[in-house]
């Protein structure tokens, strides 16, 4: 059974109140998504891409322009938010300041008139799971950001919702707390096995937490797949450059035929990279496209390397790893190495590229150009 | 350009001692980074140099000359702030020209034009000059703020978290560009950040600041490989360094470190290294902390000779690689693993410490004692300084 199904979902914000009639474009355009029961799905995209709008439509806080939303097998288009059986955790904690942590966590059940002992049993059950057992008597003002978010999530899951919705729950936390909280959320979801939709603009969060990632841009779903799929097999240039840090190197290239062997060549650069054989059926001499390769797949060759000699434009020693930048035309091509060797600007290295790891993208549309299936 | 010195500078805000005896000596043309957690006093140091804040004790010197009584405008410093601070009603060109049109630094328009064109080219924003700040993205605004500093010939550039407001992608690419630009600047620059990657990548030297004091000053390599205490070690590196408490004993001339993993005592022989053995014995400590970077913890999902058993707490991808978190004593150990493993949470995992990469700290004072291969890292740091 699917935990959540979005069927041809559309959203257009209505601005009929305004004098000037501008036709808004769709905030969400023809979104189709199926989350399996117990799956953790991240909605990932830049700000303004429609991910929060989608989440709010699922929650029932935003009207749907067109399409269908199913939670489990139930069509919820016309169901009131409170009857959708969902748990919500947002970026701000929105706690009741006069109530202590216990009161905040218990609030919903008290409002529903569930008896005291039952409430107490549930709070005591969930508190150790979220590691808030020793905070129950504290007031919200006394809590750190990380603790507040724990309470917030505890409050969302105590109702045993069918669906858990989270909107950037970590974005208020600083680096260290965020890293720790990420680990906690991951463990928690694994334990309670609740279908979860998680909105974030941070690709790292999506990659580390989610079973599947839906990457959205301008309201349109770009790709839906596991973290490994979107990383290794991006559907288009947008996904390729959005996932991964530092992002994939993407360069405009012209393919040339040298005695039957195809090479990627670049404007204002002597860099030449062999085109993998599998693309031979789709390229030809003079073919223009974009070539993408991850910084991990660009290497510094040894002394007997056949790679092109290139001058180092930037060298950054980051402790755990080192990053080297090479100018290819007006693009800075990055490579990452864990090699201990220190370089400086102006040093010349032999540049090698793992050809089999290169991707081709259409210059106009940004779509992946794939080898023909045989 | 100038050499900037601070001598025992103290400054308090009410009861809070913001700066508690800061002494630094920034060489001419050096890129010097002030790095530390929020509230450490980094920005206050910068403000003291700029003349925005007055030290209560100590001296601020530009090229050996005391400027304590020189007001901000006459110190000729160029500042870049986190929140850009652009004039909203002026175009990018006028924003950049603003300082050069002031009474104090009056420059003729032809010269202004020349400098702006140069700065715009350096910052890759030639096409933005006619725009208003409201028509710029955050990354572009920060470029303008930097460009405005560049057109001047100040004694020193002071930059206060200039990249902090940008999103992760832009921050990284701007950092790389700043690094590229830095070589062309040939000017003294003092740069405040709380991001260790910025500190490592940009700084010729880094000063670690905490609670108004200087914890350590050194090159990135010195601080990364020979942190003076556990605080500094944990600041450098993502995921952060693992710190494991161990009891030291001696057996047949070898040092044994006993660690506690989920209730079991595990004895690990410390690899022989003359300096490490000597320093540990000299210190007479029985209780040490072993610092191991995540890339120096190896794992196996099958029992293996020399590996000890623990359990998986979590497995997370961090982009081009993943982190396994394992339980160890009351703490968590982080280690680097490839993406796409099928790792069950709470399943068994077997760990191995590459102790010949370890850093040893005093468990009581948390101070650095010694690290493996110390001499080679001292040599590495020295060779970098020459460059």
Contacts between the chains, C-beta under 8 A, distances in Angstrom:
chain1	res1	chain2	res2	distance
A	174	B	38	7.4
A	176	B	240	7.7
A	179	B	239	6.9
A	182	B	316	6.6
A	183	B	313	7.0
A	183	B	314	4.6
A	183	B	316	6.8
A	183	B	325	5.8
A	183	B	332	7.8
A	186	B	314	5.2
A	186	B	316	6.3
A	186	B	345	7.9
A	187	B	313	7.1
A	187	B	314	5.7
A	187	B	345	6.2
A	190	B	345	5.1
A	201	B	167	7.5
A	202	B	168	7.0
A	203	B	319	7.4
A	204	B	168	7.7
A	204	B	318	6.0
A	204	B	319	6.1
A	207	B	317	4.4
A	207	B	318	7.2
A	207	B	319	6.1
A	208	B	316	3.7
A	208	B	317	5.0
A	208	B	318	6.1
A	208	B	322	7.9
A	208	B	323	7.9
A	209	B	316	7.4
A	227	B	317	5.4
A	227	B	339	7.4
A	228	B	339	6.0
A	228	B	340	4.6
A	231	B	319	7.7
A	231	B	339	6.9
A	243	B	319	7.8
A	244	B	319	5.3
A	244	B	320	6.4
A	245	B	168	6.5
A	245	B	169	7.2
A	245	B	172	6.7
A	245	B	319	5.1
A	245	B	320	7.9
A	246	B	172	5.7
A	246	B	173	7.8
A	247	B	169	6.3
A	294	B	320	6.9
A	295	B	320	7.7
A	296	B	320	4.9
A	313	B	180	5.9
A	314	B	176	5.3
A	314	B	179	5.0
A	314	B	180	4.8
A	315	B	179	7.8
A	316	B	175	7.5
A	316	B	176	6.6
A	316	B	179	5.9
A	316	B	197	7.9
A	316	B	200	7.4
A	316	B	201	3.8
A	317	B	200	5.8
A	317	B	201	6.8
A	317	B	220	5.5
A	317	B	221	7.0
A	318	B	197	5.1
A	318	B	200	5.0
A	318	B	201	6.0
A	319	B	196	7.1
A	319	B	200	5.2
A	319	B	220	6.8
A	319	B	224	4.2
A	319	B	236	5.4
A	319	B	237	5.5
A	320	B	237	5.5
A	320	B	238	6.9
A	320	B	293	7.1
A	320	B	295	6.7
A	323	B	176	7.3
A	323	B	201	7.7
A	325	B	176	5.7
A	325	B	180	7.2
A	332	B	173	7.8
A	332	B	176	6.5
A	332	B	177	7.7
A	332	B	180	7.8
A	334	B	176	7.4
A	336	B	320	7.3
A	338	B	295	7.4
A	340	B	380	7.8
A	342	B	221	7.9
A	342	B	380	7.5
A	342	B	383	7.4
A	342	B	384	6.0
A	342	B	387	7.5
A	344	B	387	5.4
A	345	B	180	7.6
A	345	B	183	5.5
